[in-house]
Amino acid sequence: MRALSWLPLPLLYALGQALGELAYHLHRRRQKITRRNLSACFPQLPEAEICRLARRHFRVLAAAALATGVGWWARPARLARLTHFRGGDIHARARAAGNVILLAPHFAGLEYGGIRLSLDAPLLSMYQHHKNPHLDAVIAAGRARFGVVLYARNAPAKSMIRAMRAGLQFYYLPDQDPGDGKGVFAPFFSIPAATFGALGRLARLGDARVVPCATRLLPRGRGYEIIFAPPLENFPSGDEARDAAAMNRAIEELIALMPEQYLWSHRRFKTRPPGEPPFYA
C-alpha cells in the first residue's frame, strides 16, 4: 500500500475500476447484499439500473481502497493539491460559532476525508481495533499522523465530550448496524433501520453543532471533494428516536449527491424490528 501511494491518483483510479469490476463478478455474496440494499432504497429504479449502480459502487470502492495509502503517507502538499471543498464557508461558520460534530457517513472517501481535515485542525474520532496487531498499528498511525485523537468505540463518552469542549472537532461515523438490543429503529429510505442513538446526547453534552460531511472520490482520479452541508436544525430535540431519524435524513441527502459511493455492500438492515422477517434472505 505504501508503494501504491506513490502512484498518480488517476492511475490508481483506473486500476480500481478494473479490480472493482472483477470483484463485482467474483464476490457474489457482497454483490447480492449491495443489490438488495439498492433495490429497497431506490424502488423506483429498474433492475438494469440497480445493476449498473451496484457495479459503479464496486468500482469506486476498489479505487478508494487502492488509494488508501495516499492518505496515510502522502506529503501534506500533495493532500492539499488533491482536495477540493464544497460548502467550506458552512464549516467555517459552524467552527466560529463553537464546537462541531462532523457527521461523516461511510462513503468511499471516508478514510481520506478524516486525514485531510486533520491537516487543518485536530480531530477526534472513534476507532475499532483490527484483530491483526501489526495492521492495527499501521492503520492507527496513518489516521493519527496529523493530530487525530482516536478513541476505541467502547471508550467512555465523558472523555470524548471533554475533548470536544476543549475545541476538537468530532469526526463521527454513526451509520452502521449497531446490532441487536442497541440503538433505536429509525427510518432510512423509509425502511426501519437499527441506528445508533448517541448523536443527540453527544451534541447536547458537547454543546456542538452537527455538520453533515462527506468525502467524494472525483471521477478519473482528479482528487477528492469534501462536502459540508448546513448544520442540522433544531438538533438535538431531546428525543432519541427523532434525532436518529433526523440524522438518517441528513445521510440520505448526502447519498443523493453520489449514490454509488455510499457503503451499500454493508448489511445496513441486518437487525430487524421484532416480528420482521430477515432482510437478507
Order of alpha helices (4+ residues) and beta strands (2+ residues): alpha-alpha-alpha-alpha-alpha-beta-alpha-beta-alpha-beta-alpha-beta-alpha-beta-beta-beta-alpha-beta-beta-alpha
